[in-house]
Amino acid sequence: MNVEVLVLDGVFDSGLTSVLDVLQSANELRGELPQPPPPWEISLVGVRDTPVRTGSGFVVETTPADLSGARGRPDVLVVPGSTHKQPEPLLAWATADEQ
């Protein structure tokens, strides 16, 4: 199953890492099953061709999201939350790539 995780500047670090940890653990545990399901194919995607900085300042390398559909659509798209909790910064974060 093809899973894309959309990583945006200011992403909540534990939100991102918990998603990745769960998917990686599921891939590792699938071998324990008599008829294992297909593995999760995980890609980190962004909206630009530049690294992303998390809310705590860590740099994450991403692949630009394929909006044309040339790579095919993901089966699942996961969008981890933002570190912003107040309305004004959250709105600015959510609309930053529209400007």
Z-matrix of the N, CA and C atoms (Angstrom, degrees):
N
C 1 1.444
C 2 1.525 1 108.17
N 3 1.318 2 115.71 1 131.92
C 4 1.450 3 122.05 2 -177.82
C 5 1.527 4 110.33 3 -89.12
N 6 1.342 5 116.35 4 115.97
C 7 1.457 6 122.30 5 -179.50
C 8 1.518 7 108.76 6 -116.53
N 9 1.327 8 116.73 7 126.12
C 10 1.451 9 121.24 8 173.44
C 11 1.520 10 107.95 9 -109.69
N 12 1.344 11 115.24 10 134.10
C 13 1.458 12 121.58 11 177.40
C 14 1.521 13 106.12 12 -109.91
N 15 1.326 14 116.57 13 115.60
C 16 1.457 15 121.86 14 -179.22
C 17 1.518 16 108.56 15 -81.27
N 18 1.326 17 116.16 16 116.67
C 19 1.458 18 121.66 17 -176.76
C 20 1.527 19 108.01 18 -110.59
N 21 1.330 20 116.48 19 117.52
C 22 1.459 21 122.46 20 -178.92
C 23 1.522 22 109.66 21 -113.55
N 24 1.327 23 116.63 22 154.66
C 25 1.466 24 120.32 23 175.29
C 26 1.520 25 109.12 24 -53.75
N 27 1.326 26 116.16 25 136.16
C 28 1.453 27 121.39 26 179.65
C 29 1.514 28 114.15 27 83.37
N 30 1.344 29 117.35 28 12.91
C 31 1.457 30 120.39 29 179.04
C 32 1.533 31 109.76 30 -61.41
N 33 1.313 32 115.52 31 144.69
C 34 1.459 33 122.04 32 177.78
C 35 1.524 34 108.00 33 -69.77
N 36 1.320 35 117.74 34 116.49
C 37 1.464 36 122.24 35 -172.92
C 38 1.520 37 113.38 36 -54.19
N 39 1.332 38 116.75 37 -48.57
C 40 1.470 39 118.25 38 -177.10
C 41 1.527 40 111.21 39 -71.08
N 42 1.327 41 117.84 40 -27.96
C 43 1.461 42 120.09 41 175.02
C 44 1.516 43 111.35 42 -64.25
N 45 1.325 44 116.23 43 -42.73
C 46 1.470 45 121.16 44 178.26
C 47 1.514 46 111.00 45 -67.85
N 48 1.316 47 116.69 46 -50.18
C 49 1.464 48 119.02 47 -174.87
C 50 1.529 49 112.55 48 -69.31
N 51 1.335 50 117.98 49 -31.90
C 52 1.469 51 118.25 50 179.18
C 53 1.525 52 110.53 51 -67.16
N 54 1.332 53 117.23 52 -38.82
C 55 1.467 54 120.36 53 176.74
C 56 1.524 55 109.71 54 -61.34
N 57 1.325 56 116.43 55 -47.50
C 58 1.466 57 120.24 56 -178.84
C 59 1.527 58 111.58 57 -65.22
N 60 1.331 59 117.19 58 -39.70
C 61 1.468 60 120.79 59 178.15
C 62 1.524 61 111.86 60 -62.96
N 63 1.323 62 117.47 61 -42.98
C 64 1.467 63 121.00 62 -179.20
C 65 1.527 64 110.45 63 -64.25
N 66 1.334 65 117.18 64 -45.90
C 67 1.466 66 120.03 65 -179.08
C 68 1.528 67 111.50 66 -65.88
N 69 1.330 68 116.90 67 -40.36
C 70 1.463 69 119.88 68 178.53
C 71 1.530 70 110.43 69 -65.52
N 72 1.331 71 117.09 70 -41.89
C 73 1.467 72 120.15 71 178.34
C 74 1.522 73 111.02 72 -62.76
N 75 1.336 74 116.44 73 -40.75
C 76 1.467 75 119.67 74 178.11
C 77 1.521 76 110.47 75 -61.58
N 78 1.331 77 117.38 76 -40.63
C 79 1.473 78 120.13 77 177.73
C 80 1.526 79 111.33 78 -63.74
N 81 1.325 80 116.94 79 -40.71
C 82 1.464 81 120.29 80 -179.35
C 83 1.522 82 112.10 81 -69.14
N 84 1.317 83 117.15 82 -35.69
C 85 1.468 84 120.82 83 -176.79
C 86 1.523 85 113.14 84 -82.45
N 87 1.310 86 118.25 85 -17.50
C 88 1.465 87 119.97 86 -177.30
C 89 1.519 88 111.96 87 -61.78
N 90 1.336 89 117.33 88 -27.78
C 91 1.455 90 120.99 89 178.98
C 92 1.519 91 113.28 90 -67.35
N 93 1.314 92 116.77 91 -14.76
C 94 1.460 93 121.72 92 179.39
C 95 1.530 94 112.02 93 -80.35
N 96 1.305 95 116.83 94 -13.65
C 97 1.465 96 120.58 95 -176.26
C 98 1.524 97 111.08 96 -87.98
N 99 1.338 98 117.77 97 148.43
C 100 1.464 99 120.29 98 179.33
C 101 1.535 100 112.17 99 -63.42
N 102 1.319 101 117.43 100 -37.97
C 103 1.471 102 122.20 101 176.90
C 104 1.528 103 107.36 102 -127.32
N 105 1.340 104 116.92 103 82.55
C 106 1.467 105 119.32 104 -173.81
C 107 1.524 106 112.41 105 -67.36
N 108 1.332 107 115.84 106 143.26
C 109 1.464 108 119.63 107 175.53
C 110 1.527 109 109.38 108 -72.56
N 111 1.319 110 117.79 109 167.58
C 112 1.465 111 119.50 110 177.53
C 113 1.526 112 110.53 111 -61.46
N 114 1.320 113 117.77 112 152.18
C 115 1.469 114 119.79 113 -179.86
C 116 1.532 115 111.26 114 -71.58
N 117 1.320 116 115.02 115 158.73
C 118 1.454 117 121.85 116 172.55
C 119 1.531 118 107.15 117 -79.94
N 120 1.308 119 117.23 118 123.42
C 121 1.469 120 122.38 119 174.61
C 122 1.526 121 105.76 120 -96.14
N 123 1.331 122 116.64 121 110.46
C 124 1.462 123 121.47 122 -169.95
C 125 1.525 124 110.42 123 -106.36
N 126 1.337 125 115.58 124 129.47
C 127 1.464 126 121.65 125 176.48
C 128 1.521 127 108.73 126 -127.50
N 129 1.326 128 115.72 127 137.84
C 130 1.457 129 120.96 128 173.38
C 131 1.515 130 107.37 129 -95.81
N 132 1.329 131 117.01 130 120.16
C 133 1.457 132 120.59 131 -177.57
C 134 1.521 133 109.98 132 -120.63
N 135 1.327 134 114.57 133 153.11
C 136 1.457 135 121.72 134 177.76
C 137 1.517 136 109.59 135 -133.21
N 138 1.317 137 116.28 136 -179.59
C 139 1.460 138 120.22 137 -179.00
C 140 1.523 139 112.38 138 -94.58
N 141 1.322 140 117.38 139 -11.42
C 142 1.459 141 121.51 140 178.57
C 143 1.527 142 109.37 141 -130.51
N 144 1.310 143 114.78 142 172.54
C 145 1.464 144 120.69 143 177.28
C 146 1.526 145 110.42 144 -94.37
N 147 1.319 146 116.28 145 47.58
C 148 1.467 147 121.89 146 179.55
C 149 1.521 148 108.70 147 -137.26
N 150 1.327 149 117.31 148 156.00
C 151 1.471 150 118.99 149 176.10
C 152 1.533 151 110.80 150 -63.28
N 153 1.311 152 115.34 151 156.59
C 154 1.460 153 122.72 152 -179.15
C 155 1.521 154 108.16 153 -108.25
N 156 1.330 155 116.26 154 143.87
C 157 1.464 156 121.07 155 176.97
C 158 1.531 157 108.52 156 -108.62
N 159 1.330 158 115.38 157 126.13
C 160 1.466 159 120.33 158 -179.85
C 161 1.526 160 110.04 159 -73.47
N 162 1.328 161 115.91 160 173.03
C 163 1.455 162 120.80 161 178.42
C 164 1.514 163 113.42 162 -58.82
N 165 1.331 164 117.41 163 -30.00
C 166 1.462 165 121.38 164 178.10
C 167 1.521 166 112.91 165 -91.39
N 168 1.332 167 116.78 166 0.85
C 169 1.455 168 120.13 167 175.04
C 170 1.515 169 116.24 168 96.83
N 171 1.327 170 118.55 169 3.92
C 172 1.460 171 120.37 170 177.59
C 173 1.525 172 109.73 171 -75.31
N 174 1.321 173 116.09 172 145.90
C 175 1.458 174 121.01 173 -179.46
C 176 1.522 175 109.11 174 -97.44
N 177 1.332 176 116.21 175 130.82
C 178 1.459 177 122.82 176 -179.15
C 179 1.523 178 107.99 177 -121.57
N 180 1.319 179 116.26 178 125.73
C 181 1.469 180 120.99 179 175.95
C 182 1.520 181 108.95 180 -80.09
N 183 1.310 182 116.31 181 133.02
C 184 1.458 183 121.23 182 178.71
C 185 1.522 184 109.96 183 -129.42
N 186 1.301 185 114.82 184 164.40
C 187 1.460 186 122.99 185 171.41
C 188 1.517 187 106.16 186 -102.86
N 189 1.323 188 118.91 187 138.22
C 190 1.466 189 118.33 188 178.13
C 191 1.534 190 110.95 189 -58.67
N 192 1.314 191 115.67 190 136.99
C 193 1.470 192 120.35 191 177.02
C 194 1.525 193 109.06 192 -61.45
N 195 1.306 194 115.60 193 141.14
C 196 1.469 195 121.74 194 -178.97
C 197 1.524 196 109.00 195 -92.01
N 198 1.321 197 115.71 196 90.28
C 199 1.461 198 119.69 197 -178.02
C 200 1.524 199 112.23 198 -76.98
N 201 1.326 200 117.02 199 -16.32
C 202 1.463 201 120.15 200 179.61
C 203 1.523 202 112.07 201 -79.84
N 204 1.321 203 117.09 202 -19.73
C 205 1.460 204 120.74 203 -178.11
C 206 1.516 205 113.91 204 84.70
N 207 1.338 206 117.11 205 8.55
C 208 1.467 207 120.42 206 -178.49
C 209 1.527 208 112.08 207 -62.12
N 210 1.332 209 117.75 208 -33.88
C 211 1.470 210 120.73 209 179.20
C 212 1.514 211 111.69 210 -85.52
N 213 1.312 212 116.78 211 -3.98
C 214 1.458 213 119.92 212 -174.81
C 215 1.520 214 109.80 213 91.77
N 216 1.300 215 114.95 214 154.97
C 217 1.451 216 119.79 215 -179.56
C 218 1.523 217 110.47 216 -80.32
N 219 1.340 218 116.55 217 144.21
C 220 1.462 219 117.59 218 174.19
C 221 1.521 220 110.36 219 -70.32
N 222 1.318 221 116.37 220 154.24
C 223 1.460 222 120.45 221 174.36
C 224 1.527 223 110.32 222 -72.39
N 225 1.344 224 114.45 223 -33.77
C 226 1.460 225 120.97 224 -178.84
C 227 1.523 226 108.35 225 -139.78
N 228 1.341 227 116.81 226 137.22
C 229 1.458 228 122.56 227 172.12
C 230 1.516 229 107.32 228 -117.96
N 231 1.337 230 116.34 229 123.67
C 232 1.456 231 121.60 230 179.74
C 233 1.523 232 107.70 231 -110.52
N 234 1.337 233 116.03 232 131.62
C 235 1.459 234 121.32 233 178.65
C 236 1.530 235 107.83 234 -120.82
N 237 1.350 236 117.33 235 99.16
C 238 1.463 237 119.73 236 177.33
C 239 1.528 238 110.43 237 -64.76
N 240 1.307 239 116.66 238 156.76
C 241 1.460 240 122.01 239 -176.80
C 242 1.521 241 114.06 240 -74.65
N 243 1.310 242 114.18 241 172.82
C 244 1.459 243 123.69 242 -179.74
C 245 1.526 244 109.98 243 -95.21
N 246 1.320 245 115.60 244 158.36
C 247 1.466 246 119.96 245 175.09
C 248 1.527 247 111.20 246 -77.27
N 249 1.330 248 117.21 247 -14.83
C 250 1.469 249 120.88 248 -178.43
C 251 1.522 250 110.11 249 -75.34
N 252 1.325 251 115.05 250 135.69
C 253 1.460 252 119.68 251 -177.83
C 254 1.525 253 112.99 252 -118.43
N 255 1.326 254 117.35 253 -21.23
C 256 1.460 255 122.13 254 -179.95
C 257 1.525 256 110.14 255 -89.38
N 258 1.322 257 118.30 256 150.83
C 259 1.467 258 121.24 257 -174.14
C 260 1.529 259 115.06 258 -56.70
N 261 1.330 260 118.75 259 -46.72
C 262 1.458 261 120.29 260 -174.72
C 263 1.530 262 112.47 261 -64.18
N 264 1.344 263 118.56 262 -51.91
C 265 1.467 264 117.53 263 178.96
C 266 1.529 265 112.84 264 -65.93
N 267 1.323 266 117.42 265 -31.86
C 268 1.467 267 120.94 266 178.99
C 269 1.524 268 110.26 267 -66.95
N 270 1.312 269 117.71 268 -42.40
C 271 1.459 270 121.37 269 178.00
C 272 1.523 271 110.66 270 -65.14
N 273 1.333 272 117.06 271 -41.96
C 274 1.468 273 120.81 272 177.94
C 275 1.523 274 110.01 273 -62.61
N 276 1.334 275 118.03 274 -39.85
C 277 1.473 276 121.81 275 179.32
C 278 1.524 277 110.47 276 -66.48
N 279 1.315 278 116.86 277 -42.14
C 280 1.456 279 121.26 278 -175.74
C 281 1.514 280 112.23 279 -69.75
N 282 1.316 281 118.37 280 -26.43
C 283 1.468 282 121.23 281 -176.83
C 284 1.520 283 112.83 282 -109.89
N 285 1.316 284 118.87 283 6.67
C 286 1.479 285 121.87 284 -175.71
C 287 1.512 286 112.67 285 -58.77
N 288 1.307 287 119.21 286 -37.76
C 289 1.471 288 121.30 287 -176.34
C 290 1.524 289 112.91 288 -84.25
N 291 1.326 290 116.91 289 -1.35
C 292 1.465 291 119.75 290 176.81
C 293 1.523 292 111.29 291 -87.83
N 294 1.338 293 117.42 292 -16.79
C 295 1.454 294 121.56 293 -175.16
C 296 1.500 295 112.00 294 -88.70
